[in-house]
Amino acid sequence: MTRRFAVLVPVLVAALGPLASAPARAQPAAATAVTAPTTAPATPPAKGPCQAVEFEGQPYTVCTVDLRRERVRLFWLGADGLPYGSLSGLAERQGQRLSFAMNAGMYDKGQAPVGLYVEEGREMKGVSTANGPGNFHLKPNGVFYVKGDRAGVLDTPRYLRAKPAPDFATQSGPMLVIDGKVHPKISADGPSQKIRNGVGVRDGGRVAVFAISERPVTFGAFARLFKDSLGCRNALFLDGSVSSLYAPGLGRSDLSRPLGPLVGAVGK
């Protein structure tokens, strides 16, 4: 488990390749020893949308949001015009209405989104179709978007054809799962292992599923999590190494390098 640390230097460009170190993980409170009864009590369920999941021997935290009950939205700039920059900063401003949050796509050294970014129906950055190095440009990349009480994940060419006019949208890459199949350029188990986070949808877009690995995993393993365990026919990689989670129901608020766009669930 990586220890916490504070970073005062500017973040490197996440789109140009994985960063060197994983974010610190919040330490769970130590359990108080008690005398066990004859039948041990069941572990109480986690509060909020996030829970621990194991797949292929690897631990993940998965946050499942029903858009009919909660609103999934994106956050980048606060009222002062500056990036929120951290999950703790977002949580402080949103208060108890924020049930979970994580980083929501790749960004440049100024913490601005690399590709499409839409917030409250306003397009603040346009779609990128450029070629280049790094995970963002491993085509096809894609877009996670929210429109009303439905969410979607589409590869970028299909998104441009569909023109969904979303309330919120963030572009990242690569796609992990496309129409029920792992991205053709993702190997089953490549050499790169990083802490990773991503998003998929199911139930006709009524449910958004966010996941973060608790240990470094390959792209292939992460894609299979969405396809084979979480039931998502389309899923998008959000980022690696800077991947961070705020889940108050789990007593967790990860520290990280300064972040760009963030995604979270708030009460309607």
Sequence and secondary structure as in RCSB ss.txt:
>XXXX:A:sequence
MTRRFAVLVPVLVAALGPLASAPARAQPAAATAVTAPTTAPATPPAKGPCQAVEFEGQPYTVCTVDLRRERVRLF
WLGADGLPYGSLSGLAERQGQRLSFAMNAGMYDKGQAPVGLYVEEGREMKGVSTANGPGNFHLKPNGVFYVKGDR
AGVLDTPRYLRAKPAPDFATQSGPMLVIDGKVHPKISADGPSQKIRNGVGVRDGGRVAVFAISERPVTFGAFARL
FKDSLGCRNALFLDGSVSSLYAPGLGRSDLSRPLGPLVGAVGK
>XXXX:A:secstr
        S    GGGS  SS  B             SS       SSSEEEEEETTEEEEEEEEETTTEEEEEE
 B TTSSB  SHHHHHHHHGGGEEEEEE S B TTS BSS EEETTEEEE       SSGGGSSS EEEEEETTE
EEEEEHHHHHHH    SEEEEES EEEETTEE TTS TT S  B EEEEEEEGGGTEEEEEEESS B HHHHHHI
IIIIS  SEEEEEEESS  EEEGGGTEE B S    EEEEEE 
